[in-house]
Amino acid sequence: MDFLFINVAHASVDSFVASVNKVIINPIIVFLFGLAVVYFLYGVFQFISNQDNEEAKTKGKSHMIWGIIGIVIMMGVFTILNIIMNTFNIQGINPEQGTVQLPDYNP
């Protein structure tokens, strides 16, 4: 009869961070990258379909530029992370599964 006590599931911080990374952060990154590509393609479509309207062509150019900026920023983040990981010889990180395996600490 534990009506007054709350059942709590205990988990480690590492497993929580790994699951947040796997379930929330990675899908958001993929979604934003896809959104930037769609935004760029929308600008291309708007630019091509409105050849006689200069205002619509300018909006299409603007959409293409902002789409490219979004794509470049996301590719830059992945590039910087890879450079850091290769520079410091960091191994054991699997971003697809959201797992990190660190070596034992020996002072």
Secondary structure as GFF3:
##gff-version 3
##sequence-region A 1 107
A	DSSP	alpha_helix	13	20	.	.	.	ID=ss1
A	DSSP	pi_helix	21	25	.	.	.	ID=ss2
A	DSSP	alpha_helix	26	49	.	.	.	ID=ss3
A	DSSP	alpha_helix	54	87	.	.	.	ID=ss4
A	DSSP	beta_strand	93	94	.	.	.	ID=ss5
A	DSSP	beta_strand	99	100	.	.	.	ID=ss6
###
